[in-house]
Amino acid sequence: MINEFKPILMRNFNTNNLESEGLYKAMSLSSQEIIARIEKLQLKECGVYSESVADKWKKVISAPNNEEKKLITGFNNIDNSYVSICLLENDPANVLGGMAIAGRAVDVLKGILYIPEEKANLKKVLENKIKEIELYGFEVEFAIGKIDVRQVEEYDLMHHVDTMASIAAYFDVEEEYIPSRIISVTGAVNKPGIGEIPENTNVRAIVEEVSGGFEDEIQAIVLGGQSGRCLAESEAEKTIFENSSTNEIIVLNKKECIVDFAKQGITKMYEGTCGKCTFCREGLYQLKQMISDATEGKSKAEDFELIEAIASEVSEETLCSYGQKSTEFVKTSMQLFKANYESHIKRKKCPVDLCGNSQNIAIKGDVCDGCGECMDVCEFDAIEGKSGYIHMIDEFDCTKCGKCIDICPVSAIVKISGNKSIGPDKLTRVGRWKKRR
C-alpha cells in the first residue's frame, strides 16, 4: 500500500486503470513539443544513470537516417527491487504509455520491455493487459531477463520503468505535476513503509515522512538496497536521495554488524551476476569469500587492503550498472567503519558479538594432557606448548579452522564466547591449573 503524503504526485496505483490519459494528451503534440516540455520539466532518468531525459532523446533523434534505433525499458540491471516491480504490476498503463510517448518523441514505433526472471509470470499478465490499452500504434515486445548493455547500440534509447511512468504521469497533470520517486524505508525506523516522495528530498525527511523517523541508536543508513551507499546518520539531512541502485532505504541500528551486512549484500550480488564480465564474476566471488572469512574469524591481516582494492576494481572495470554498483556498500562502509572491519580481520572479533568470529577457540586447562597433537595439525603455529605442559592458543594467529578441535583425543579444545579464561596464560604443567569459578 502506498503511503501518499503529498497532494499531487504521479501514481494512483489503480489496477483497474488500463488507460493512460497522459499518452492521449501527448499524441496531439509533435516530437519537438514533447521534448521541449520534458526539457522544461528537467526530468531525469530514474535509477543509477541520473541523466537528462530530454538530452537522451535529442541524441537519438540526431542519429543518421539509416541508423536503426531501439527503445529498451527495464530495471538498469541492478534495480529489480520490489518498489519498481510493484509499479509495473499495478500501473502498466502509465509504464507502457510512457514508452509510447518516448517512442513518439524519437520516432520509434516499437519498444522492448524487460521483466526480471523472478517475475517471469508477469509477462503473460502484461501480454493480456496490453490488448486492452490504447497505445496509438506503438508496439511493445516483452522479454525475460536483464538488459545486456553490450548489445545496446549508440543510438538505442534505454529507459527505466519508473521513468516511463513519470513521463505518462506528467502529461496527465502537466502544470500540477511534481517529479517524484516511490521509495521504501525499512529497518530501524518507527514504521517501515513505502511512500511517494518529491525529488530533491533529503534522506532524513524521507524517513520521517514515510516511516515516522528513526529509532534510537542508529548506526548507519543504506541508500539503494543491500548493495547501496553507506551513510552516517549525521549526513542524512544534507544528502539527497538520487543515483541509487534501487529505490530502497535500509536503516541499521547499533546492534547490527556492518561486516555481516556487507557479507549478505555481496553474496546476493555474486549470486545474481550474469558472469560475463571477468571482474564482476571473479571479483565478487573473491569478495564474498574474504568477507565471509572476516565474519568467521578466518581472515589474514592483508585481507583488509585486498578487499578495498578488489571492490574498487570491480566497480571501475565492469561494463554494466550491476557490476558498477555491486560493491558500493563495501567501499563506503569500509571508509565509515574502518575500525569495525579491522576488528573482524585483524583482531578476529565482532564488535557487536554477532558474527561467528565472536567465538574463540581455547584449550581447557583442567583437561589438556599436553600430548601435542593439536600443535602438529595447526598450519599457522597458533598453538604454544610442549610435552607435559598445558597448551595455549594465540587468538591473534588462530584462523578458527577447527582442525585442532577435531584432532584432540581428550576433547580439551572447544569454542568459547568472548574472552573467558578456561586455561593458563603461561606455560603450566599438566594437572597444576585449576578451573576458575
N, C-alpha and C positions, 0 to 999 in steps of 0.2 A: 504494500500500500504506500503510495507516495505522500509524503508529508509536505503539502504545499503551503508555504508561509508567505508568499508574495502574491499580490492581487492579479497580475497579468504575467504569466510565464508561457512556456511554449508547448507543453504536452498536456493533454487531457486524459490520456491512458484509457480511452473508451474503446473496449474491444469490439464493440458493435459498429464503430465508425469506419466505414470502408470507402470514404470519400475524402480527398484532400482538397479543402477549399482553397488552400494556398496554390495548389497546382492549377486549379481552374482559373484563378486570377492571373497567374504568371503566363498562361497560354495566350493571353491577349497582348503580351509585350514582346518586343523584339529581343534578339540576343544582346544587343548593346544596352538596351534598357534594363534587362535583368542584371547584367554585370555591373552597370552603374549603381543600381540600388544596393547590391551586395557590397560593393566597394564603399559606398557611403556609410553603410552599417558597420564597416570594418570587421566583418565576420572572419573569425579564424578557424582553422581546422581543429577538430577535437582530437584528443589523444596525444601521442608522443610528438608528432610533427605539427607544431602550432604555427602555421604559416597562413598568410592571407589567402582566402578562398578566391577572391577576385583576381589576384595575381596568378594563381594556378590556372584559372580559366583563360586569362589573356595569353599565357604561354601556349596553351593547347590550340587556341584559335589562330596563333601565329604560325602553326605548322604548315609546311608546303602542301599544296593541294593533293599531291599524290601520296601523302603520308597517311597510313592507316592509323586511326585513333580508337582507343577503347576506354570505356568508363567502368571502373572497377570499384566496388564498395565492399568493405569488410571491417575487420577489427584491428588493423595495423599489427597483425601477427601476435603481439603480446596481449592485446586487450580483448579477451573474450569473457570479461567479467559479468557477473550476474546483472549488474546495472544496465549494461549495454544490451545484453540479450533480452532483458525484461522489456526494453524499449522496442526491440524488433518484434517480440512476441505480441505486445499489447498495442503498438501503434504502427502497424505495417503500412497503412495508407500514407502516412507522412514520410516514412522512410522511402518507400517506392516513389511517392510524389516528388520528394527531393531529388531522387535520381533522375526523374523525367525533366525536372526544371534544369538541373545541371546539364543534362543532355541537350536541351534546347539552347542553353547558353553557349555551348561549344560545338553545336551542330553534330551531335552523335545520337543515333536513333536506337541504340541497343546498349544495355549495361549488364554486368555480371555481379551478382550479389553472393559473396562467400559466407557460408554458415559454418560455425565451428563443429568439429567432428562429434563432440559430446552432445550437440543439439541437432544431429542429423535428421531426427524425426520432424523437425521444424520445416524441412524442405518441402515435404508433402503438404503440410498445412498452408504454407505460403503459396505453393502452386495452385491450391484450390482457391485461396482468398484473392489472388491476383485476377482471377476470372471475373470477380465482382468489382474490381477497382478500375476506374476510367483513367488511363494513362495517356490518352490522346496520341496513340500510335507508337509510343515508346515501348520497347520490348525489354524484358528482364529475364536473364538466364540465371538459374540458381545452381551454385556449386558447393560442394562439401570440402572443407579443409581450410588451409591458410593460403594467403596470397603469397606467391613466390616472387619476391621483388626482383629476382634476377631475370625474370621473363617479362618484366614491365618495360616497355619502350619509352623513349624520351618524351614523346608527346601523348602518352597514355595519361588518363586522369584518374587518380586514386583518391577516394574519399572514405572517411569514417562513417559508420552507421549513424552516429549521433549528429554529425554534420548534415547529413541528408535530412534528418527530421527537423533540424534547426532551420534549414532553408525553406522547407514547406511551411513551417510554423510562422516564419517571418512574413511570407507573402499572404498568410491568412489574416494576420492582425496589423501588419505593416507598421504604422507610426507608433502603435501601442506596444510593439514587440520589445522585450527585454532579453538580450542574449544571456543564455543560462546553461548550466550543466546539471545533470542528475548525479548526485554523489551519495554514496553510502558511508555511514560512520559506525564503526564497531569498536569493541574493546573496552578500555577503562573509561567509559562515559556513563552519564546518568541514564540514558535511554538510547540504545542502538537503534538506528533507523535510516531511512532514505529520504532525501529532500531535493527539491529542485532549487538550485542556487544561482543567483545572478553572477555573471562573470566578474572577475576582479574582486571577488570577496575573499577576505583573508581567512586563514585556516581557523583561527580562534572563533571568528564569527560564524563560520560554517558549523563547527562543533556545537556552539551554543544554540544556534537556530534549529539544527536537525536533532540534536541529542541532549539538549538542556545543559551542556557544559561538561567539563572534565570531572572525573572522580579525583579524590585526593591522591597524593603520592604518584604523580605521573613521571615516568622515566623518559619516554620518547614518543614521537608521533611519526607514523609511516605514511607517506603520501604516494599512493599508487599501488596498493596491494602489497603482498608479501615481498615482491622484488623492488618495491619503491624506495624513494628517498627517505632517509632517516633524519628527523628534525628534532631539535630540542624544544621543549615547551616554551622557553623564553623567546623563541623566534616565531611562534605561531601567529602573533598579531601582525608581524611585519612581512609575512610570507603569503603570496597569492597562490591559490591552487591552480596550476597550469602545467602543461608539458608532462603530465604524469602518464605512466603506463596504463593504469586503469582508473576509473572514477571511484576510487576507494580510499578512505582514510581509516587507518588502524591505530588505536591509541594503546600504548603499552604501559603498564604500571611497574612499580619498582620491585615487584615480586617476580617479574618475568625475566628470563635470561636472554640478553641480546644475542649472544652467540648461538644459543639453541634456536632462536627465531631465525637467524641467518641460515642455520643448517636446514630448517624446514623449507625456507624460501628457495635456497639454491638447489635442494633436492627436487622440488617441484619443477624448477626451471630446467634442470637436467633431464627429467622425465618427459618434458614437453618439447625439447629441441628436435628439429627435423633431422639433425645430424649431418647436413650437407656442408656446413662451414666447419673446417677443422678446429679453429679457435673456439668456436661455440661448443662443439661436440667434446673435444678433449679438455678444453679449459674448464668447462662446467663439471666434467667428471672429476678432474683433479681438485677443484674447489670443494666439491661435495665430499670427497674423501678426507681432505685436510681439515675441513671444518667439523666433520663428524668425529675425526680423531681428537680434535680440540675438546669436544664435549664429552669424550670418553677418557680423557687423560692420557692419550697415546701420542700427543704431538711431539715434534722435535723443535728445539728453540728457533731454528731458522725458518719454521713454517710461517711465522708472522710476516716476514718480508716476502715470502713466496706467495702467500695469499693476496697480499696487496698488489704485487706485480702481475699475477695471473688475472685478477679481477679487472685491472686496467687494460690489459692486452685484449681480453675477451670483448670488452665494450668498444675498443678502438678498431679492432681488426675484423669484426663480423659485419655482414652486409645488410642485415635487416634489423628492424626495431626490437625483435625478440632478443637477439644477442646483445645489441647495444644497451638495452635496459636491464638485462638479466642480472647483472652484478651490481646494480645501483645501491641496493641496501647494504651489501657487503662493503663497498667502498665508503659510503657515507657513515655507516655505523662504526667502521674502524677509525675514522677520524674523530668522531664524537666520543667513542668509548674505547680508546686505545688501551687503557688500563684493564678493562674488562677482558679484552682479547688476550692481553699479555698474561693475565692471571690464569686463564684457561690453558694457554700454550706453554708458558714458561714455568708457572708455579703448579700447573695441573690442579687448579682449584676454581670452582664455580662460585663467584661472589654471593649468589643467592641460594646456593646449595640445591640447585635444581637438576643439573646435569649428572651423568654417571661419574664424572670426574670429581664430584664432591665426596666420593668414597676413595679411601686409600687402601692399599694392600699392606698388611702388617703381620708380624710374627708373634704369636703368643709366647711370652717368656716363660710361662709355667708349663708349657707343653713341648717346646723345641728340645730335641735331643742332640743338636749340633752335628748331624750326620753330613751336612754339606751338599746334599743332592740338589737343593734349590740353587746354590751358587753355580753348580755345573750347568744347569739348564738356562740360567739368566744370560741373555745375549748382550746385556748392556752394563754388566758389572755393577748392578744396583744393590747387590746384597753383600754385606760385610760379615765376616766371621771366620772362625777356624775350628778344627776338630775339638769337640768337648766344650765349646762355648756357644751360648745362645746367639743366633744370627739376627741381624738387623737389616732393614730395608731403607735405603735412601729414597725418600719420596720424590726428590727432585730428579733423580736419574731413572726412577721406575716408570715404565711405559704402561703399566697395568695390563699387560698382556694376559696374565693369569696362568702362565706356564708353571710357575713355582707352586701355585695352589694345587695344580693337578699332580705334581710330582711328589709333594711332601708325604712321606709314608706314615706320619703320625698326625696329619691334619692340623698342623700348628699354624699354617698360613691362611689368613682369612681377609675378607674385605670388611672395612670398618667405616663408619661415618665420621667425618670431621677429623680432629686430631687427638682422639682418645689414646691414652697410653696403655698398651697391653704387653709391653716388653721393655727391656732396659734401653738406655740411651748411650751405653758404653759397653765394651766387652765384659761379659759376665759369665762365669762358669755355669754350666747346666745344673739346674737344681738350686741355685742360690738367689733366684729372683722370685719374689712373691707378688702375686697379682694384687694390685691396689684396689681397695674398696671405695 
